[in-house]
Amino acid sequence: MRRTAWTASIGGAGSLGFLLFCGVLDWGAGDPAPLPKPPPPPPGPYRVAVLGDSQKGITNLRHLLARLKDERPAFYLQTGDFVSDDDEGHYRLLGWVLREAGIAMPAVVPGNHDVKRGPQRFMRSFADLEKSFTLGEVAYVLVDN
């Protein structure tokens, strides 16, 4: 009987801890921290790293960013579906991974998973849904289709 009570109390505390952890990720206080701002591209020729549909695995994204860093791209362009679900927890986790990798995102196109519940979270993290900019002699146009 004592063993059963002990197991139930430990299991209950563990379950409560897990629920609190999930609650902090999804219902934490306020907006997610802003993502890093992009540095200006270097003069002359430069490399652009194009990423797409990283929603399937944050660990894979971390490994990819680590390998791409060795290639020294001037900036990174993400073509949508950066997160698997449009909630505060996923956006916070993405921000943490990008800051940990020291990666700045100058341009991100929203995918359907990024804006499932509307564009508000995406726009808080990445600004406009559509944008255009010029770096050197190259014009970039990002369209939310």
The first five atom37 places (N, CA, C, CB, O) and aatype in JSON, in Angstrom:
{
  "aatype": [12, 1, 1, 16, 0, 17, 16, 0, 15, 9, 7, 7, 0, 7, 15, 10, 7, 13, 10, 10, 13, 4, 7, 19, 10, 3, 17, 7, 0, 7, 3, 14, 0, 14, 10, 14, 11, 14, 14, 14, 14, 14, 14, 7, 14, 18, 1, 19, 0, 19, 10, 7, 3, 15, 5, 11, 7, 9, 16, 2, 10, 1, 8, 10, 10, 0, 1, 10, 11, 3, 6, 1, 14, 0, 13, 18, 10, 5, 16, 7, 3, 13, 19, 15, 3, 3, 3, 6, 7, 8, 18, 1, 10, 10, 7, 17, 19, 10, 1, 6, 0, 7, 9, 0, 12, 14, 0, 19, 19, 14, 7, 2, 8, 3, 19, 11, 1, 7, 14, 5, 1, 13, 12, 1, 15, 13, 0, 3, 10, 6, 11, 15, 13, 16, 10, 7, 6, 19, 0, 18, 19, 10, 19, 3, 2],
  "atom_mask": [
    [1, 1, 1, 1, 1],
    [1, 1, 1, 1, 1],
    [1, 1, 1, 1, 1],
    [1, 1, 1, 1, 1],
    [1, 1, 1, 1, 1],
    [1, 1, 1, 1, 1],
    [1, 1, 1, 1, 1],
    [1, 1, 1, 1, 1],
    [1, 1, 1, 1, 1],
    [1, 1, 1, 1, 1],
    [1, 1, 1, 0, 1],
    [1, 1, 1, 0, 1],
    [1, 1, 1, 1, 1],
    [1, 1, 1, 0, 1],
    [1, 1, 1, 1, 1],
    [1, 1, 1, 1, 1],
    [1, 1, 1, 0, 1],
    [1, 1, 1, 1, 1],
    [1, 1, 1, 1, 1],
    [1, 1, 1, 1, 1],
    [1, 1, 1, 1, 1],
    [1, 1, 1, 1, 1],
    [1, 1, 1, 0, 1],
    [1, 1, 1, 1, 1],
    [1, 1, 1, 1, 1],
    [1, 1, 1, 1, 1],
    [1, 1, 1, 1, 1],
    [1, 1, 1, 0, 1],
    [1, 1, 1, 1, 1],
    [1, 1, 1, 0, 1],
    [1, 1, 1, 1, 1],
    [1, 1, 1, 1, 1],
    [1, 1, 1, 1, 1],
    [1, 1, 1, 1, 1],
    [1, 1, 1, 1, 1],
    [1, 1, 1, 1, 1],
    [1, 1, 1, 1, 1],
    [1, 1, 1, 1, 1],
    [1, 1, 1, 1, 1],
    [1, 1, 1, 1, 1],
    [1, 1, 1, 1, 1],
    [1, 1, 1, 1, 1],
    [1, 1, 1, 1, 1],
    [1, 1, 1, 0, 1],
    [1, 1, 1, 1, 1],
    [1, 1, 1, 1, 1],
    [1, 1, 1, 1, 1],
    [1, 1, 1, 1, 1],
    [1, 1, 1, 1, 1],
    [1, 1, 1, 1, 1],
    [1, 1, 1, 1, 1],
    [1, 1, 1, 0, 1],
    [1, 1, 1, 1, 1],
    [1, 1, 1, 1, 1],
    [1, 1, 1, 1, 1],
    [1, 1, 1, 1, 1],
    [1, 1, 1, 0, 1],
    [1, 1, 1, 1, 1],
    [1, 1, 1, 1, 1],
    [1, 1, 1, 1, 1],
    [1, 1, 1, 1, 1],
    [1, 1, 1, 1, 1],
    [1, 1, 1, 1, 1],
    [1, 1, 1, 1, 1],
    [1, 1, 1, 1, 1],
    [1, 1, 1, 1, 1],
    [1, 1, 1, 1, 1],
    [1, 1, 1, 1, 1],
    [1, 1, 1, 1, 1],
    [1, 1, 1, 1, 1],
    [1, 1, 1, 1, 1],
    [1, 1, 1, 1, 1],
    [1, 1, 1, 1, 1],
    [1, 1, 1, 1, 1],
    [1, 1, 1, 1, 1],
    [1, 1, 1, 1, 1],
    [1, 1, 1, 1, 1],
    [1, 1, 1, 1, 1],
    [1, 1, 1, 1, 1],
    [1, 1, 1, 0, 1],
    [1, 1, 1, 1, 1],
    [1, 1, 1, 1, 1],
    [1, 1, 1, 1, 1],
    [1, 1, 1, 1, 1],
    [1, 1, 1, 1, 1],
    [1, 1, 1, 1, 1],
    [1, 1, 1, 1, 1],
    [1, 1, 1, 1, 1],
    [1, 1, 1, 0, 1],
    [1, 1, 1, 1, 1],
    [1, 1, 1, 1, 1],
    [1, 1, 1, 1, 1],
    [1, 1, 1, 1, 1],
    [1, 1, 1, 1, 1],
    [1, 1, 1, 0, 1],
    [1, 1, 1, 1, 1],
    [1, 1, 1, 1, 1],
    [1, 1, 1, 1, 1],
    [1, 1, 1, 1, 1],
    [1, 1, 1, 1, 1],
    [1, 1, 1, 1, 1],
    [1, 1, 1, 0, 1],
    [1, 1, 1, 1, 1],
    [1, 1, 1, 1, 1],
    [1, 1, 1, 1, 1],
    [1, 1, 1, 1, 1],
    [1, 1, 1, 1, 1],
    [1, 1, 1, 1, 1],
    [1, 1, 1, 1, 1],
    [1, 1, 1, 1, 1],
    [1, 1, 1, 0, 1],
    [1, 1, 1, 1, 1],
    [1, 1, 1, 1, 1],
    [1, 1, 1, 1, 1],
    [1, 1, 1, 1, 1],
    [1, 1, 1, 1, 1],
    [1, 1, 1, 1, 1],
    [1, 1, 1, 0, 1],
    [1, 1, 1, 1, 1],
    [1, 1, 1, 1, 1],
    [1, 1, 1, 1, 1],
    [1, 1, 1, 1, 1],
    [1, 1, 1, 1, 1],
    [1, 1, 1, 1, 1],
    [1, 1, 1, 1, 1],
    [1, 1, 1, 1, 1],
    [1, 1, 1, 1, 1],
    [1, 1, 1, 1, 1],
    [1, 1, 1, 1, 1],
    [1, 1, 1, 1, 1],
    [1, 1, 1, 1, 1],
    [1, 1, 1, 1, 1],
    [1, 1, 1, 1, 1],
    [1, 1, 1, 1, 1],
    [1, 1, 1, 1, 1],
    [1, 1, 1, 0, 1],
    [1, 1, 1, 1, 1],
    [1, 1, 1, 1, 1],
    [1, 1, 1, 1, 1],
    [1, 1, 1, 1, 1],
    [1, 1, 1, 1, 1],
    [1, 1, 1, 1, 1],
    [1, 1, 1, 1, 1],
    [1, 1, 1, 1, 1],
    [1, 1, 1, 1, 1]
  ],
  "atom_positions": [
    [[0.81, -1.18, 0.0], [0.0, 0.0, 0.0], [0.87, 1.26, 0.0], [-0.93, -0.01, 1.2], [0.6, 2.22, -0.73]],
    [[1.91, 1.24, 0.83], [2.81, 2.38, 0.9], [3.49, 2.63, -0.44], [3.85, 2.17, 1.99], [3.64, 3.77, -0.88]],
    [[3.91, 1.55, -1.08], [4.6, 1.65, -2.37], [3.65, 2.26, -3.41], [5.11, 0.25, -2.84], [4.08, 3.09, -4.22]],
    [[2.4, 1.86, -3.41], [1.41, 2.39, -4.35], [1.21, 3.88, -4.12], [0.08, 1.64, -4.22], [1.16, 4.65, -5.08]],
    [[1.09, 4.3, -2.88], [0.9, 5.72, -2.57], [2.12, 6.53, -3.01], [0.64, 5.91, -1.06], [1.98, 7.61, -3.59]],
    [[3.3, 6.0, -2.74], [4.54, 6.68, -3.12], [4.61, 6.83, -4.65], [5.77, 5.9, -2.6], [4.95, 7.9, -5.15]],
    [[4.3, 5.76, -5.38], [4.32, 5.79, -6.84], [3.31, 6.78, -7.38], [4.04, 4.4, -7.42], [3.6, 7.53, -8.31]],
    [[2.12, 6.8, -6.8], [1.08, 7.73, -7.24], [1.49, 9.18, -7.01], [-0.24, 7.44, -6.53], [1.25, 10.04, -7.85]],
    [[2.12, 9.46, -5.86], [2.51, 10.84, -5.57], [3.63, 11.3, -6.49], [2.94, 10.98, -4.11], [3.63, 12.44, -6.94]],
    [[4.58, 10.43, -6.77], [5.67, 10.79, -7.68], [5.14, 10.96, -9.09], [6.79, 9.72, -7.66], [5.49, 11.91, -9.79]],
    [[4.29, 10.03, -9.52], [3.71, 10.14, -10.86], [2.87, 11.39, -11.02], [0.0, 0.0, 0.0], [2.92, 12.04, -12.07]],
    [[2.09, 11.74, -9.99], [1.27, 12.94, -10.05], [2.12, 14.2, -10.12], [0.0, 0.0, 0.0], [1.82, 15.12, -10.88]],
    [[3.18, 14.23, -9.32], [4.08, 15.4, -9.33], [4.76, 15.53, -10.69], [5.14, 15.3, -8.21], [4.91, 16.63, -11.21]],
    [[5.16, 14.4, -11.26], [5.8, 14.43, -12.58], [4.83, 14.91, -13.65], [0.0, 0.0, 0.0], [5.21, 15.71, -14.51]],
    [[3.6, 14.44, -13.59], [2.58, 14.87, -14.56], [2.3, 16.36, -14.41], [1.28, 14.07, -14.38], [2.19, 17.07, -15.41]],
    [[2.19, 16.84, -13.17], [1.96, 18.25, -12.94], [3.12, 19.08, -13.47], [1.74, 18.52, -11.45], [2.92, 20.11, -14.1]],
    [[4.34, 18.62, -13.22], [5.52, 19.33, -13.73], [5.52, 19.4, -15.25], [0.0, 0.0, 0.0], [5.83, 20.44, -15.83]],
    [[5.16, 18.3, -15.9], [5.1, 18.28, -17.36], [4.05, 19.25, -17.87], [4.81, 16.87, -17.87], [4.3, 19.99, -18.82]],
    [[2.87, 19.26, -17.24], [1.81, 20.18, -17.66], [2.23, 21.63, -17.47], [0.52, 19.9, -16.89], [1.95, 22.48, -18.32]],
    [[2.9, 21.92, -16.36], [3.39, 23.28, -16.15], [4.42, 23.66, -17.21], [3.99, 23.43, -14.76], [4.4, 24.78, -17.72]],
    [[5.31, 22.73, -17.53], [6.31, 22.98, -18.57], [5.63, 23.3, -19.89], [7.24, 21.78, -18.74], [6.0, 24.27, -20.55]],
    [[4.65, 22.51, -20.28], [3.91, 22.75, -21.52], [3.18, 24.08, -21.46], [2.91, 21.62, -21.8], [3.12, 24.81, -22.46]],
    [[2.64, 24.41, -20.31], [1.94, 25.67, -20.17], [2.87, 26.85, -20.32], [0.0, 0.0, 0.0], [2.5, 27.86, -20.91]],
    [[4.08, 26.74, -19.8], [5.04, 27.83, -19.93], [5.4, 28.03, -21.39], [6.3, 27.54, -19.11], [5.52, 29.17, -21.86]],
    [[5.58, 26.93, -22.12], [5.92, 27.07, -23.54], [4.78, 27.67, -24.34], [6.29, 25.72, -24.12], [5.02, 28.54, -25.19]],
    [[3.54, 27.24, -24.1], [2.43, 27.67, -24.94], [1.76, 28.93, -24.43], [1.42, 26.57, -25.04], [1.36, 29.78, -25.23]],
    [[1.63, 29.07, -23.12], [0.88, 30.2, -22.58], [1.76, 31.12, -21.76], [-0.26, 29.7, -21.75], [1.28, 31.75, -20.82]],
    [[3.02, 31.21, -22.09], [3.93, 32.04, -21.33], [3.57, 33.51, -21.41], [0.0, 0.0, 0.0], [2.65, 33.89, -22.13]],
    [[4.27, 34.31, -20.68], [3.95, 35.72, -20.58], [4.32, 36.47, -21.85], [4.65, 36.34, -19.38], [5.48, 36.44, -22.27]],
    [[3.37, 37.11, -22.46], [3.61, 38.05, -23.54], [4.11, 37.45, -24.83], [0.0, 0.0, 0.0], [4.01, 36.25, -25.08]],
    [[4.64, 38.34, -25.64], [5.13, 37.97, -26.96], [6.47, 37.27, -26.87], [5.23, 39.2, -27.84], [7.21, 37.46, -25.91]],
    [[6.79, 36.45, -27.89], [8.12, 35.86, -27.9], [9.17, 36.94, -28.1], [8.23, 34.8, -29.01], [8.89, 38.01, -28.64]],
    [[10.38, 36.65, -27.64], [11.47, 37.61, -27.81], [11.72, 37.84, -29.29], [12.76, 37.11, -27.11], [11.63, 36.9, -30.08]],
    [[12.04, 39.06, -29.69], [12.29, 39.32, -31.11], [13.51, 38.54, -31.59], [12.48, 40.82, -31.36], [14.45, 38.3, -30.84]],
    [[13.47, 38.16, -32.84], [14.57, 37.42, -33.44], [15.69, 38.39, -33.8], [14.1, 36.64, -34.69], [15.46, 39.6, -33.89]],
    [[16.91, 37.88, -34.0], [18.03, 38.77, -34.29], [17.83, 39.54, -35.59], [19.33, 37.97, -34.37], [17.19, 39.05, -36.52]],
    [[18.36, 40.74, -35.64], [18.3, 41.56, -36.85], [19.46, 41.18, -37.77], [18.35, 43.09, -36.49], [20.53, 40.8, -37.3]],
    [[19.24, 41.28, -39.08], [20.28, 40.87, -40.03], [21.42, 41.88, -40.1], [19.68, 40.68, -41.4], [21.2, 43.08, -39.99]],
    [[22.63, 41.38, -40.29], [23.75, 42.29, -40.53], [23.72, 42.71, -42.0], [25.11, 41.62, -40.17], [23.13, 42.03, -42.83]],
    [[24.36, 43.83, -42.33], [24.43, 44.21, -43.74], [25.32, 43.22, -44.5], [24.97, 45.66, -43.9], [26.28, 42.69, -43.93]],
    [[25.03, 42.97, -45.77], [25.86, 42.04, -46.54], [27.24, 42.64, -46.79], [25.18, 41.67, -47.88], [27.38, 43.86, -46.83]],
    [[28.24, 41.82, -46.96], [29.57, 42.33, -47.26], [29.61, 42.92, -48.68], [30.63, 41.21, -47.1], [28.8, 42.55, -49.53]],
    [[30.55, 43.81, -48.92], [30.67, 44.35, -50.28], [31.16, 43.26, -51.23], [31.63, 45.57, -50.3], [31.86, 42.33, -50.82]],
    [[30.8, 43.39, -52.48], [31.24, 42.42, -53.48], [30.35, 41.18, -53.49], [0.0, 0.0, 0.0], [29.24, 41.2, -52.95]],
    [[30.83, 40.12, -54.11], [30.03, 38.89, -54.18], [29.73, 38.33, -52.78], [30.76, 37.82, -55.02], [30.55, 38.44, -51.87]],
    [[28.58, 37.74, -52.64], [28.2, 37.15, -51.36], [27.34, 35.91, -51.59], [27.46, 38.17, -50.48], [26.78, 35.72, -52.68]],
    [[27.24, 35.08, -50.56], [26.43, 33.86, -50.62], [25.13, 34.06, -49.83], [27.22, 32.64, -50.05], [25.09, 34.77, -48.82]],
    [[24.07, 33.42, -50.34], [22.78, 33.43, -49.66], [22.42, 31.98, -49.36], [21.67, 34.14, -50.54], [22.43, 31.14, -50.26]],
    [[22.1, 31.68, -48.11], [21.64, 30.35, -47.74], [20.12, 30.35, -47.78], [22.17, 29.93, -46.31], [19.47, 31.15, -47.11]],
    [[19.55, 29.45, -48.58], [18.1, 29.36, -48.71], [17.62, 28.12, -47.96], [17.66, 29.31, -50.22], [18.03, 27.0, -48.26]],
    [[16.74, 28.34, -46.98], [16.19, 27.27, -46.16], [14.71, 27.13, -46.47], [16.42, 27.54, -44.65], [14.04, 28.11, -46.79]],
    [[14.2, 25.92, -46.36], [12.77, 25.75, -46.58], [12.2, 24.63, -45.75], [0.0, 0.0, 0.0], [12.86, 23.62, -45.52]],
    [[10.97, 24.81, -45.31], [10.17, 23.78, -44.64], [10.93, 23.06, -43.54], [9.67, 22.78, -45.65], [11.11, 21.84, -43.6]],
    [[11.38, 23.81, -42.56], [12.13, 23.22, -41.45], [11.21, 22.79, -40.31], [13.16, 24.2, -40.92], [11.7, 22.45, -39.24]],
    [[9.91, 22.79, -40.53], [8.94, 22.47, -39.49], [9.06, 21.06, -38.94], [7.57, 22.67, -40.02], [8.61, 20.8, -37.83]],
    [[9.66, 20.16, -39.67], [9.67, 18.75, -39.28], [10.69, 18.41, -38.2], [9.93, 17.92, -40.48], [10.62, 17.32, -37.63]],
    [[11.61, 19.28, -37.91], [12.57, 18.91, -36.88], [13.51, 20.03, -36.5], [0.0, 0.0, 0.0], [14.35, 20.45, -37.3]],
    [[13.36, 20.52, -35.28], [14.2, 21.6, -34.8], [15.65, 21.14, -34.65], [13.67, 22.12, -33.47], [16.57, 21.93, -34.82]],
    [[15.85, 19.86, -34.34], [17.21, 19.34, -34.23], [17.88, 19.33, -35.59], [17.2, 17.92, -33.62], [19.05, 19.68, -35.71]],
    [[17.15, 18.92, -36.61], [17.7, 18.96, -37.97], [18.05, 20.38, -38.38], [16.71, 18.36, -38.97], [19.09, 20.62, -39.0]],
    [[17.2, 21.34, -38.03], [17.47, 22.73, -38.33], [18.74, 23.19, -37.63], [16.29, 23.62, -37.93], [19.56, 23.89, -38.24]],
    [[18.92, 22.82, -36.38], [20.14, 23.2, -35.64], [21.39, 22.66, -36.34], [20.09, 22.68, -34.19], [22.38, 23.38, -36.49]],
    [[21.34, 21.4, -36.76], [22.49, 20.8, -37.46], [22.74, 21.48, -38.8], [22.25, 19.29, -37.67], [23.89, 21.75, -39.15]],
    [[21.68, 21.77, -39.53], [21.82, 22.44, -40.82], [22.44, 23.83, -40.65], [20.46, 22.56, -41.51], [23.34, 24.2, -41.4]],
    [[21.96, 24.59, -39.67], [22.51, 25.92, -39.44], [23.98, 25.87, -39.05], [21.72, 26.64, -38.36], [24.77, 26.73, -39.44]],
    [[24.35, 24.86, -38.27], [25.76, 24.71, -37.87], [26.63, 24.44, -39.09], [25.92, 23.57, -36.84], [27.73, 24.99, -39.21]],
    [[26.16, 23.59, -40.0], [26.94, 23.3, -41.21], [27.0, 24.48, -42.16], [26.36, 22.09, -41.94], [28.03, 24.75, -42.77]],
    [[25.89, 25.19, -42.29], [25.86, 26.34, -43.19], [26.74, 27.47, -42.7], [24.44, 26.83, -43.35], [27.25, 28.25, -43.5]],
    [[26.92, 27.57, -41.4], [27.75, 28.64, -40.85], [29.17, 28.57, -41.4], [27.78, 28.56, -39.31], [29.82, 29.59, -41.61]],
    [[29.66, 27.34, -41.63], [31.0, 27.16, -42.2], [31.1, 27.7, -43.63], [31.37, 25.69, -42.19], [32.18, 28.03, -44.1]],
    [[29.94, 27.77, -44.32], [29.92, 28.31, -45.69], [29.94, 29.83, -45.71], [28.68, 27.8, -46.43], [30.13, 30.44, -46.76]],
    [[29.73, 30.44, -44.57], [29.75, 31.9, -44.4], [28.8, 32.65, -45.33], [31.15, 32.4, -44.62], [29.23, 33.52, -46.08]],
    [[27.51, 32.3, -45.29], [26.57, 33.07, -46.11], [26.41, 34.49, -45.55], [25.2, 32.37, -46.17], [26.5, 34.7, -44.34]],
    [[26.18, 35.44, -46.44], [25.96, 36.82, -46.0], [24.64, 36.94, -45.27], [26.0, 37.77, -47.2], [24.53, 37.71, -44.31]],
    [[23.64, 36.18, -45.71], [22.38, 36.15, -44.99], [21.62, 34.88, -45.34], [21.54, 37.39, -45.31], [21.97, 34.15, -46.27]],
    [[20.57, 34.64, -44.58], [19.74, 33.46, -44.72], [18.34, 33.87, -45.17], [19.67, 32.66, -43.39], [17.79, 34.87, -44.71]],
    [[17.79, 33.09, -46.07], [16.44, 33.32, -46.58], [15.62, 32.06, -46.29], [16.45, 33.66, -48.11], [16.01, 30.97, -46.7]],
    [[14.5, 32.2, -45.6], [13.66, 31.06, -45.26], [12.38, 31.14, -46.07], [13.35, 31.01, -43.73], [11.71, 32.18, -46.08]],
    [[12.03, 30.05, -46.75], [10.93, 30.08, -47.71], [9.6, 29.54, -47.17], [11.31, 29.31, -48.91], [8.74, 29.16, -47.97]],
    [[9.42, 29.49, -45.89], [8.12, 29.13, -45.32], [8.15, 27.87, -44.49], [0.0, 0.0, 0.0], [9.05, 27.05, -44.6]],
    [[7.12, 27.74, -43.65], [6.98, 26.62, -42.72], [8.21, 26.49, -41.82], [6.75, 25.32, -43.48], [8.84, 25.43, -41.73]],
    [[8.52, 27.58, -41.17], [9.63, 27.6, -40.21], [9.23, 26.86, -38.93], [10.04, 29.05, -39.88], [10.08, 26.24, -38.3]],
    [[7.96, 26.92, -38.56], [7.46, 26.23, -37.38], [6.38, 25.24, -37.79], [6.91, 27.24, -36.34], [5.75, 25.4, -38.83]],
    [[6.16, 24.22, -36.95], [5.14, 23.23, -37.28], [3.76, 23.66, -36.81], [5.5, 21.9, -36.67], [2.76, 23.18, -37.33]],
    [[3.7, 24.58, -35.84], [2.42, 25.05, -35.35], [2.56, 26.52, -34.96], [1.92, 24.19, -34.15], [3.56, 26.92, -34.36]],
    [[1.57, 27.29, -35.3], [1.57, 28.72, -35.03], [1.15, 28.98, -33.58], [0.64, 29.46, -36.01], [0.03, 29.42, -33.33]],
    [[2.05, 28.7, -32.64], [1.79, 29.01, -31.24], [3.03, 29.64, -30.64], [1.36, 27.74, -30.45], [4.13, 29.56, -31.2]],
    [[2.85, 30.26, -29.48], [3.96, 30.97, -28.84], [5.15, 30.06, -28.55], [3.49, 31.62, -27.54], [6.3, 30.47, -28.7]],
    [[4.88, 28.82, -28.14], [5.95, 27.89, -27.8], [6.85, 27.59, -28.98], [0.0, 0.0, 0.0], [8.07, 27.59, -28.84]],
    [[6.27, 27.33, -30.13], [7.08, 27.02, -31.31], [7.89, 28.23, -31.77], [6.18, 26.52, -32.45], [9.04, 28.1, -32.17]],
    [[7.29, 29.41, -31.71], [8.03, 30.61, -32.09], [9.16, 30.91, -31.1], [7.07, 31.82, -32.18], [10.24, 31.36, -31.51]],
    [[8.92, 30.68, -29.81], [9.99, 30.88, -28.82], [11.14, 29.9, -29.05], [9.45, 30.71, -27.39], [12.31, 30.28, -29.0]],
    [[10.8, 28.65, -29.31], [11.83, 27.64, -29.57], [12.63, 28.01, -30.81], [11.19, 26.25, -29.73], [13.86, 27.89, -30.81]],
    [[11.97, 28.44, -31.86], [12.67, 28.86, -33.07], [13.6, 30.04, -32.78], [11.66, 29.25, -34.16], [14.75, 30.05, -33.23]],
    [[13.11, 31.01, -32.04], [13.95, 32.16, -31.68], [15.18, 31.74, -30.9], [0.0, 0.0, 0.0], [16.27, 32.26, -31.13]],
    [[15.0, 30.8, -29.98], [16.13, 30.3, -29.19], [17.16, 29.64, -30.1], [15.65, 29.31, -28.11], [18.35, 29.89, -29.96]],
    [[16.71, 28.79, -31.03], [17.63, 28.09, -31.94], [18.39, 29.09, -32.8], [16.86, 27.09, -32.84], [19.6, 28.94, -33.0]],
    [[17.71, 30.1, -33.32], [18.38, 31.09, -34.17], [19.38, 31.92, -33.38], [17.34, 32.02, -34.82], [20.49, 32.18, -33.85]],
    [[19.01, 32.32, -32.17], [19.96, 33.09, -31.35], [21.14, 32.24, -30.95], [19.27, 33.64, -30.1], [22.28, 32.71, -30.96]],
    [[20.91, 30.97, -30.6], [21.99, 30.07, -30.22], [22.97, 29.89, -31.38], [21.42, 28.7, -29.79], [24.18, 29.81, -31.17]],
    [[22.45, 29.82, -32.6], [23.3, 29.64, -33.78], [23.93, 30.95, -34.24], [22.49, 29.03, -34.91], [24.81, 30.95, -35.1]],
    [[23.48, 32.08, -33.69], [24.0, 33.37, -34.12], [23.56, 33.72, -35.53], [0.0, 0.0, 0.0], [24.28, 34.41, -36.26]],
    [[22.37, 33.24, -35.91], [21.87, 33.45, -37.26], [20.85, 34.57, -37.27], [21.25, 32.15, -37.82], [19.94, 34.61, -36.44]],
    [[21.01, 35.49, -38.2], [20.04, 36.56, -38.4], [19.19, 36.21, -39.61], [20.75, 37.94, -38.58], [19.7, 35.7, -40.61]],
    [[17.92, 36.48, -39.53], [16.99, 36.19, -40.62], [16.51, 37.48, -41.25], [15.8, 35.35, -40.11], [15.59, 38.11, -40.71]],
    [[17.08, 37.9, -42.35], [16.62, 39.14, -42.96], [15.34, 38.96, -43.74], [17.68, 39.69, -43.86], [14.61, 39.93, -43.95]],
    [[15.05, 37.74, -44.17], [13.9, 37.55, -45.03], [13.27, 36.19, -44.78], [14.31, 37.68, -46.5], [13.92, 35.15, -44.88]],
    [[11.99, 36.22, -44.44], [11.25, 34.98, -44.21], [9.9, 35.1, -44.88], [11.09, 34.69, -42.68], [9.17, 36.08, -44.67]],
    [[9.56, 34.12, -45.7], [8.26, 34.06, -46.34], [7.38, 33.15, -45.49], [8.36, 33.54, -47.83], [7.82, 32.07, -45.1]],
    [[6.15, 33.56, -45.19], [5.31, 32.7, -44.35], [4.81, 31.47, -45.11], [4.12, 33.49, -43.82], [4.41, 31.56, -46.27]],
    [[4.84, 30.34, -44.43], [4.21, 29.13, -44.95], [2.89, 28.92, -44.23], [0.0, 0.0, 0.0], [2.57, 29.64, -43.29]],
    [[2.12, 27.95, -44.67], [0.8, 27.74, -44.06], [0.9, 27.38, -42.58], [0.06, 26.64, -44.81], [0.01, 27.75, -41.81]],
    [[1.94, 26.66, -42.16], [2.08, 26.32, -40.74], [2.47, 27.54, -39.9], [3.11, 25.21, -40.57], [2.17, 27.6, -38.71]],
    [[3.14, 28.5, -40.51], [3.59, 29.69, -39.78], [2.43, 30.62, -39.42], [4.61, 30.44, -40.6], [2.54, 31.4, -38.48]],
    [[1.33, 30.54, -40.16], [0.21, 31.47, -39.98], [-1.13, 30.75, -39.86], [0.16, 32.47, -41.13], [-2.15, 31.28, -40.3]],
    [[-1.13, 29.55, -39.29], [-2.37, 28.76, -39.16], [-3.48, 29.55, -38.47], [-2.11, 27.47, -38.39], [-4.64, 29.49, -38.9]],
    [[-3.15, 30.27, -37.43], [-4.16, 30.99, -36.64], [-4.2, 32.47, -37.0], [-3.88, 30.83, -35.14], [-4.78, 33.27, -36.26]],
    [[-3.61, 32.84, -38.09], [-3.54, 34.24, -38.49], [-2.1, 34.71, -38.53], [0.0, 0.0, 0.0], [-1.21, 34.01, -38.05]],
    [[-1.85, 35.87, -39.11], [-0.47, 36.33, -39.32], [0.16, 37.07, -38.14], [-0.44, 37.21, -40.49], [1.31, 37.5, -38.24]],
    [[-0.55, 37.24, -37.03], [-0.06, 38.1, -35.95], [1.29, 37.66, -35.38], [-1.08, 38.14, -34.83], [2.2, 38.48, -35.28]],
    [[1.43, 36.39, -35.03], [2.7, 35.93, -34.44], [3.83, 36.04, -35.46], [2.58, 34.47, -33.94], [4.93, 36.49, -35.12]],
    [[3.57, 35.65, -36.68], [4.58, 35.74, -37.73], [5.05, 37.19, -37.87], [4.03, 35.21, -39.08], [6.25, 37.46, -37.93]],
    [[4.1, 38.11, -37.92], [4.45, 39.51, -38.13], [5.19, 40.09, -36.93], [3.2, 40.33, -38.41], [6.05, 40.96, -37.1]],
    [[4.89, 39.64, -35.71], [5.64, 40.1, -34.53], [7.09, 39.64, -34.61], [5.0, 39.58, -33.23], [8.0, 40.35, -34.16]],
    [[7.32, 38.46, -35.17], [8.67, 37.91, -35.24], [9.45, 38.37, -36.47], [8.62, 36.41, -35.22], [10.65, 38.64, -36.39]],
    [[8.76, 38.47, -37.6], [9.47, 38.72, -38.86], [9.0, 39.95, -39.61], [9.33, 37.54, -39.74], [9.45, 40.18, -40.73]],
    [[8.12, 40.74, -39.05], [7.58, 41.96, -39.68], [6.6, 41.6, -40.79], [8.72, 42.83, -40.23], [5.7, 40.79, -40.57]],
    [[6.75, 42.18, -41.93], [5.77, 42.07, -43.0], [5.67, 40.67, -43.59], [6.1, 43.05, -44.09], [6.63, 39.9, -43.58]],
    [[4.48, 40.36, -44.12], [4.26, 39.1, -44.82], [4.93, 39.1, -46.19], [2.76, 38.82, -44.97], [5.38, 38.06, -46.67]],
    [[4.99, 40.26, -46.79], [5.65, 40.41, -48.09], [6.64, 41.56, -47.99], [4.61, 40.67, -49.23], [6.42, 42.53, -47.26]],
    [[7.73, 41.44, -48.72], [8.73, 42.51, -48.69], [9.62, 42.41, -49.91], [9.58, 42.43, -47.41], [9.66, 41.39, -50.59]],
    [[10.33, 43.47, -50.16], [11.33, 43.48, -51.22], [12.5, 44.33, -50.73], [10.75, 44.03, -52.58], [12.32, 45.27, -49.96]],
    [[13.68, 43.99, -51.19], [14.87, 44.74, -50.82], [15.95, 44.48, -51.86], [15.37, 44.34, -49.39], [15.87, 43.52, -52.62]],
    [[16.91, 45.34, -51.88], [18.02, 45.23, -52.83], [19.32, 45.16, -52.05], [18.04, 46.42, -53.83], [19.55, 45.95, -51.13]],
    [[20.16, 44.21, -52.41], [21.5, 44.1, -51.84], [22.47, 44.11, -53.01], [21.66, 42.81, -50.96], [22.53, 43.17, -53.81]],
    [[23.22, 45.16, -53.08], [24.11, 45.31, -54.23], [23.28, 45.46, -55.5], [0.0, 0.0, 0.0], [22.42, 46.34, -55.58]],
    [[23.54, 44.61, -56.47], [22.81, 44.67, -57.73], [21.69, 43.64, -57.83], [23.76, 44.48, -58.88], [21.12, 43.45, -58.9]],
    [[21.38, 42.99, -56.72], [20.35, 41.95, -56.73], [19.12, 42.45, -55.96], [20.9, 40.62, -56.1], [19.23, 42.93, -54.83]],
    [[17.95, 42.33, -56.6], [16.69, 42.66, -55.96], [16.01, 41.38, -55.51], [15.77, 43.47, -56.92], [15.9, 40.41, -56.27]],
    [[15.55, 41.37, -54.26], [14.84, 40.22, -53.7], [13.38, 40.63, -53.49], [15.51, 39.73, -52.34], [13.1, 41.7, -52.94]],
    [[12.47, 39.78, -53.95], [11.03, 40.04, -53.79], [10.43, 38.8, -53.12], [10.33, 40.36, -55.18], [10.51, 37.7, -53.66]],
    [[9.84, 38.99, -51.94], [9.24, 37.89, -51.19], [7.74, 38.08, -51.18], [9.81, 37.83, -49.73], [7.23, 39.11, -50.74]],
    [[7.02, 37.08, -51.66], [5.57, 37.17, -51.81], [4.9, 36.07, -51.0], [5.17, 37.06, -53.3], [5.28, 34.9, -51.07]],
    [[3.9, 36.46, -50.23], [3.07, 35.49, -49.49], [1.99, 35.0, -50.44], [2.44, 36.14, -48.19], [1.04, 35.73, -50.74]],
    [[2.12, 33.76, -50.89], [1.13, 33.25, -51.85], [0.11, 32.37, -51.17], [1.81, 32.48, -52.96], [-0.79, 31.85, -51.83]]
  ]
}
